[in-house]
Amino acid sequence: MEGGSTLGAELLAQDLVDRLYQVQAPVWLGTGMPAFGPREAVSLESARWWVITERRALGRDSLLVVDRQLCLLES
């Protein structure tokens, strides 16, 4: 799925996201719409932790891929 922050926030809220790709550019544009819409803050203890499956440079940008849970094929 690629969409706006409203759709992304709703999919996360409905627990329908298994993998998330985040591309971040090394530039700060100031305040505006958050990537996943407005969300209520949660405590660190109750926050969901995702599993980092990939982190690498993508040109001048950075790519971060996280899974809700680690999913590896049995060998």
Secondary structure, 3 states (H helix, E strand, C coil): CCCCHHHHHHHHHCCCCCEEEEEECCCCCCCCCCCCCCCCCCCCCCCCCCEEEEEEEECCEEEEEEECCCCCCCC
